[in-house]
């Protein structure tokens, strides 16, 4: 997918869309969903964490960087989940990857208003951003129909067993 942009000479020039990456962080049979805090028109809607791929950066490196910045975690990036999702009238494309937490890291809501671990049965209990919604259907088969019960760990912020993260 390419977009056209007029150059200074008025000639159309082809440009690849900006790539946005997202992480479907899966742990204990649940996936991490993050509530946007801004801008106001999407605040409170849910997304997979991630962000823009910077020039010269690979998609997986960008995703690892974004997870560290947004959630304070290190992740191992796995396979793609779902298809490319066109955004911003074709000027950008969302690519979501499965990921898992490393070294016992626990996500923290550094840039989001809330975090929730969702089972397959709970995926439809939040309002997803329009770009993230198509990924939910592709993600569902990757989650067990009934995740194993989790044990609350009050010393861990944001884990599947964290009572504040439900």
Residue pairs with C-beta under 8 A, 6 or more apart in sequence:
1 16
1 17
1 84
1 86
1 90
1 93
2 14
2 15
2 16
2 17
3 14
3 15
3 16
3 17
3 90
3 91
4 12
4 13
4 14
4 15
5 12
5 13
5 15
6 12
6 13
7 13
17 86
17 90
17 91
17 92
17 93
18 52
18 53
18 91
18 92
18 93
19 52
19 53
19 59
19 62
19 92
19 93
19 95
20 50
20 51
20 52
20 53
20 87
20 92
20 93
20 94
20 95
20 131
21 50
21 51
21 53
21 59
21 62
21 63
21 66
21 94
21 95
21 96
21 97
22 47
22 48
22 49
22 50
22 63
22 94
22 95
22 96
22 97
22 132
22 135
23 32
23 48
23 49
23 50
23 63
23 66
23 67
23 75
23 77
23 96
23 97
23 99
24 31
24 32
24 48
24 81
24 96
24 97
24 98
24 99
24 135
24 139
24 142
25 31
25 32
25 48
25 49
25 67
25 73
25 75
25 99
25 100
25 101
25 107
26 32
26 98
26 99
26 100
26 142
26 143
27 100
27 101
27 117
27 159
27 160
28 117
28 147
28 148
28 150
28 160
28 161
29 119
29 120
29 143
29 144
29 146
29 147
29 148
29 160
30 117
30 118
30 119
30 122
30 143
30 147
30 160
31 48
31 117
31 118
31 123
31 139
31 143
32 48
32 49
32 71
32 107
32 115
32 116
32 117
32 118
32 158
33 46
33 47
33 48
33 115
33 116
33 117
33 118
33 126
33 128
34 46
34 47
34 48
34 49
34 70
34 71
34 109
34 112
34 114
34 115
35 44
35 45
35 46
35 112
35 113
35 114
35 115
35 116
35 126
36 42
36 43
36 44
36 45
36 46
36 47
36 112
36 113
36 129
37 43
37 111
37 112
37 113
42 129
43 113
44 113
44 127
45 127
45 128
45 129
46 116
46 126
46 127
46 128
46 129
46 132
47 128
47 129
47 131
47 132
48 96
48 132
48 135
49 66
49 67
49 70
49 71
49 112
50 62
50 63
50 66
50 67
50 70
50 96
51 62
51 66
51 69
51 70
52 62
53 59
53 62
54 62
57 65
59 95
59 97
60 77
60 97
63 75
63 77
63 97
63 99
64 74
64 75
64 77
67 73
67 74
67 75
67 99
68 74
69 110
69 111
70 110
70 111
70 112
71 107
71 108
71 109
71 110
71 115
71 158
72 105
72 107
72 108
72 110
73 101
73 102
73 105
73 106
73 107
73 108
74 101
74 102
74 103
74 105
75 99
75 100
75 101
75 102
75 105
76 99
76 100
76 102
77 97
77 98
77 99
78 97
78 98
78 99
78 100
79 97
79 98
80 95
80 96
80 97
80 98
81 96
81 97
81 98
81 135
81 138
81 139
81 142
82 96
82 134
82 135
82 137
82 138
82 139
83 134
83 138
84 93
84 94
84 95
85 93
85 94
85 95
85 96
85 131
85 132
85 134
85 135
86 92
86 93
87 93
87 94
87 131
94 131
94 132
94 135
96 132
96 135
96 139
98 142
101 107
106 156
106 157
106 158
106 159
106 162
107 115
107 157
107 158
107 159
108 115
108 157
108 158
109 115
109 158
115 158
115 165
116 122
116 126
116 165
116 166
117 159
117 160
117 162
117 165
117 166
118 125
118 126
119 143
119 144
119 146
119 147
120 140
120 143
120 144
120 145
120 147
121 145
121 146
123 136
123 139
123 140
123 143
124 136
128 136
147 160
150 159
150 160
150 161
151 161
152 161
152 162
152 163
153 159
153 161
153 162
154 162
154 163
156 162
157 164
157 165
158 164
158 165
159 165
